[in-house]
């Protein structure tokens, strides 16, 4: 089954470029979500904070752990580049446009919320 995530995203009014979706959020905020379509799964990820910001965040690992305890459908971690990223996955089988857009919107909102809590900024 082909996943036409770019068309699904554009139908929602989101800009798509370089494998990423720019999701517009309430209050003028926005967040970029990267999309990777694998054989069995669609992987979504978004940067919450860059490595340079991570060093300025007091007790970042504990804050990420606490958020992961209460988060649903989204997980946060520090990647190999030293960035805090949020991730979500959906199985390809039976994935609909509405489910895809809902998952993208949820990830973008949760990552944006975490970004604001940790850094106080909106970097996309």
C-alpha positions in Angstrom: 0.0 0.0 0.0 1.4 3.4 -1.0 1.3 6.1 1.7 0.8 9.5 0.0 1.7 11.5 3.1 2.7 14.6 1.1 -0.7 14.9 -0.5 -2.4 14.1 2.9 -0.3 16.9 4.5 -1.0 19.4 1.8 -4.7 18.7 2.0 -4.5 19.7 5.7 -3.0 23.0 4.6 0.6 22.2 5.7 3.7 23.0 3.8 5.9 20.1 2.8 9.6 20.3 1.9 12.6 18.0 2.2 10.7 15.2 3.9 9.3 17.5 6.5 5.9 18.9 7.3 5.5 22.4 8.7 2.5 22.2 11.0 0.8 25.4 12.0 -0.4 25.4 15.6 -2.6 27.7 17.6 -1.3 31.1 18.7 1.0 31.4 15.6 3.3 28.7 16.8 4.6 26.0 14.4 6.7 22.9 14.4 8.4 20.8 11.7 7.7 17.0 11.6 10.0 14.7 9.6 8.4 11.7 7.9 10.1 8.4 7.1 8.0 5.7 5.4 9.5 2.3 6.2 8.4 -1.1 5.0 5.9 -1.7 7.8 5.7 1.6 9.7 5.6 5.4 9.2 8.1 7.1 11.5 7.5 10.7 12.6 10.0 12.8 14.5 10.5 16.4 15.5 13.3 18.3 17.1 12.4 19.8 20.5 15.8 21.3 21.5 19.2 21.4 19.8 22.4 20.2 21.5 23.5 23.7 22.3 20.3 24.3 24.1 20.4 21.0 26.0 23.4 22.0 28.0 21.5 25.1 29.3 18.5 23.0 30.4 18.9 22.1 34.1 18.2 18.4 34.7 17.0 17.7 31.1 17.2 13.9 31.4 14.9 13.9 34.4 12.4 16.2 32.7 12.4 14.1 29.6 11.8 10.9 31.7 9.0 12.6 33.6 7.3 13.7 30.4 7.7 10.2 28.9 5.9 8.7 31.9 2.7 10.7 31.2 2.9 11.1 27.4 0.7 9.1 25.1 1.6 8.3 21.4 4.8 10.4 21.7 8.2 9.5 23.2 11.1 11.9 23.8 14.8 11.1 23.8 18.2 12.5 23.2 19.4 11.5 19.7 23.0 10.8 18.5 23.4 14.4 17.6 22.7 15.5 21.2 19.2 16.9 20.4 16.0 16.3 22.2 13.5 14.7 19.7 10.0 13.6 19.9 8.9 10.5 18.0 5.7 8.7 17.1 5.0 5.7 14.8 2.1 4.4 12.9 1.8 1.0 11.2 1.5 1.4 7.4 -1.2 -1.3 7.1 -4.6 0.4 7.1 -3.3 3.9 7.8 -5.7 6.5 6.7 -5.2 10.2 5.8 -7.2 11.2 8.9 -5.2 9.0 11.2 -1.9 10.2 9.7 -2.9 13.9 10.1 -4.1 13.3 13.7 -0.8 11.7 14.6 1.3 14.4 12.9 -0.8 17.1 14.6 -0.5 15.4 18.0 3.3 15.0 17.7 3.8 18.6 16.6 1.7 19.9 19.5 3.5 17.7 22.1 6.9 18.6 20.8 6.1 22.3 20.7 4.8 22.1 24.3 7.9 20.3 25.4 10.1 22.9 23.5 8.3 25.7 25.3 8.6 24.1 28.7 12.3 23.4 28.3 13.6 26.4 26.3 10.9 29.0 26.3 11.3 29.4 22.5 9.7 28.4 19.2 12.3 27.3 16.8 10.0 25.2 14.6 
